[in-house]
Structures are given as C-alpha cells and as structure tokens.
Amino acid sequence: MITAAFADRRKKPARNTIFKWIREQTEAGVLRPVTRGLYLNQLARPQPVAAEAASFVRSGAIVSLQTVLGDAGVTNSYSDIVTSVLPVRGGVAQSSRSVIANGIEYRFHAMPARLLDDEAGAAEDRMDLAVQYPRASPEKALLDWVYLGASPRTKLAPPPLDIDLERLDERRLRRLAKRMNLTQQLGKYLARKRNYDKDPSVRANAPYRTQ
C-alpha cells in the first residue's frame, strides 16, 4: 500500500500535526519513505515492496526489465535497483533520470507508447495481473529489454545470454513479439542464445538440473 502525505499549508497546526505523525511513524518503522510525500505502509498485508512505488515516482512507469526477470528467476541478478519502462507519447516522455530514495534506486527507460499499451498485446500477455501495480509479465520484460538493447537512443546493453528461457511461456513470448513487431529482433537474440548454450565452455559450467 502506497501512502501519499498531503497537508494544507494554510492550516499550520494541522500541517505540524500530520508531519509530526509522519515522523513518528517513520521512526517506528511503520512508514518507509520513498520520495518526498510518498511512503510505503509497512503494516499493510501483503507488505508492499519498493517496486510498487515506481509508478508514483514517475507517472505511467511499468516495472519491467531486470527487476521482473530477476524476480521470476529468468536471470540471476538481484539488487536494490527497480527498473521500469516509461511511455513516450507525441515524442514526449517524462524524465528518465534515475531516482535514489531510501537506499532504493529507481531506473527508467523510455519506450514508444505503442509498445506498452493494448497495441503491444493483450493485457494478460503483457502484464502481471496477479499484482496491484503496473508490472510487465516476464515475457514482456524480456522483449522490452530486446527492444531497448537494440535501440541507439539508450545505453542499455542487450539482455544477457545466460538466462533460463525455460521459465518463460514461449507461445506468449512469440505472440508479444509479433504484436510489438520484434519477431526479427527476438529471432536474432534466440539464435545467439542457442549458440551460447552450445558452447562447450558454457556447457561445462552449467549447473546440474535435478528436475
């Protein structure tokens, strides 16, 4: 649960009271600061995570890329960085500058709105509908990364090759790639991935699967 704190500056006693309460709740660990006026309510159940605040830090942000793939076990990278994509509409996007808040870094990458809305695929394909905040499905997160990694407008490197594709729904991945017009780019990435997996040195160091 996200809590936004607002105070009417014309009512000084009320303003002092609410900020005193916020300070007390923060010191007690009930509220976790994100940015000015924005807090995570640690008493909410289920307890909120830092990713929930991304769309409040930057309006329209959708959690995606490394954060989603790491949480899904597709990649093995975990960190206190929350990665999101932002829609560009009419050639204009919000600032994609990173924000560091309470030890959490929020990183944003701009993408054309058509690659993030209904034109990019059905909601059940492109979004994680099991959560209450804007979050891409793992398949969409990979395709967002494929797109950004190939874009000359970003400094984001292409997705790594040492990922676990078996954790992704291949049919969903290909449906989304078709709708996003990324079939060719996905094909090139998957070809590199197959060559990587066939490399003897990679196979020698691959973890043994018990299941």
N, C-alpha and C positions, 0 to 999 in steps of 0.2 A: 504494500500500500504506500502510495506517494502522498506526502503531506506538504501542501504549499502554505506558507505563512504570509498573511496579509494584515496590514494594520493601517487604520485611518490616521494619518499624521495630524489631522486637525483635532484629534481627541488624545492629547498627550497622556493622561492617566491610563487609558485603555491600551495605548501603544506600549507604555512602560510595562504594563501588566503582562501583555502577551509575550513580549521579548524576555521578561523575567522567567515566565513559564517555559519558554523555548529553551532558555539557557539551563534551567534546572533539569528539564527532560533530556537535554543533550548530555549533560554531565552524568546523569543517571544511566545513560546508555539506551534510553527509550527511543530517542530520535537520533538518526545518523545523518549528519549534514552531507549534502551533495553539492549544491551551489547555493548562493545567497537566496534565502527564502524557500529552499527546496530540501526536504528531508525524507528519509526512509523511516517508516514507523516499524521499529523492531518488535513491537508487540503484536503486529498483525500475523495472522496464520492463514496460509503458509507465510513464513517470514520472507519479506521482499529481498530481492537480490539487486546488485548495483545496475545490472542491465536494464531493469525496469525504468530507471531514470533517464535513459538515453533520449527518449522522445520528448522529455521535458527540457533537457539541456539544449537540444536542437529540435524544433518542431518538425515533424514529418520523418524523423530518423527511424530506421528499421534495423534492429540488431541483426548482424549477418557476419559473413566472412570468418575470420579466425575464431571469434567467440563462439559462434554456433557450431562450427566444425570441431572445435576442441571439446565443447561440452558433449557432443554426440560421439566422441571417440574416433572420429574420422581422422583427425590429426592428433599428435601427442603433445601439442603446445598448450600450456595453461599459464595464464598470467593475470595480473590485476588490470589488464587493458580491455576495455569494452569497445569492440569495433562495430560500426554501423554504416549504412548507406543512406544518402540523402537525395531526394528527388530534385532534378533541375527542371524547372518549368519556365517556358518562354525564354530560355537562355539564361535564367537567373537561378542561382542556388544560394542557400544560406551559407554562412561562413563554415568551411570545413576544418577550421583551425581546431586543434586538439584542446581539450579542457581537462585539467587535472583538479580533482576535487576529493578531499579527504583520503588521499592515497590511491584513488582510482583514476586512471587516465581514460578518457573517452575520445576515441578517434573516429573521424567521419570522412567518408569518401563520396563525392558527388557522382550521380548517375542520371541519365535521362529518365524522366518520369515514366515513359512508356515501358521501361524495363522493370518498373517497380509496382505498377498498378495492374488492373484487370487485363490490360493488353498483353501482359507478360505471362498470363496463365491463370487458371482457376485458383481461388483463394486456398483451397485445400491442398493444392500442389506447391504453391509458393510461400505459404505462411504456416507457422506452427500454431495451430488453432487450440492447442492444449494450454496455452498461457494467456494471460490477460493483458499483454502488452505487445506492440508490434515487433515480431521476431520472424525471421525467414526460416523456412524448412532447411534441413541440411543440404538437400539437392539445390535449392535456390542459392544458398550461401556459396556453394562451390561455383555455380555459374556466375554469380556476382564477381567472384574472385577471378574467374577466367576472363570476364569482360574487362575488369579493371587492370588486370595484369597485362593485357594486350593493348591497353589504351595509352597513347602518347601524352595524354593530359594528366596522368597520375604517375607517382613514383613507386606505386605498389608493385612489388615483384609478382610474377605469376605464381599460382599455387604450387606447393612442393609436390614432388613425385612420391614421397614416402608416406602416402595416405592409405587408409583402409577403405577401398571402394566398396567392399562387401557390406559395409554398414549403410550404404545408400540404396535407395529404390531406383534401379536402372530405368524402369519404364517412366517413372516420374521425372527423372533426370532428362531423358530424351524428349519427353513432352514439353518440358520447360525450355529446353534448348531450341526446339522448333519454334515455339511461340516468341522467344526472345531473339530469334534469328542468329543463334550462336551455334548451330549444328556443326558448321565447319570448324569453328574455333575449339569446340568441345572435342571433335574428332582428332584434331591435331594434338590436343593435350592428352587424350587417351592413348594415342599412338606412342607418344613419348613415355607415358606411364608404362605401357606394355614393354617397351624396350628397356626401361629402367628395371622392371621386375625380372626380366630375363638375364640381366647382367649377373655373371657368376659371383662377383664380389658382393652384390646385394643379396643374392640368394643365400650365400654362406653366412651372412649376418642377420638373416631374417629370423624373427622369434618363432619358436615351435608352437604350432596351434594344437591345442588339446581338444578343441571342438570344431 
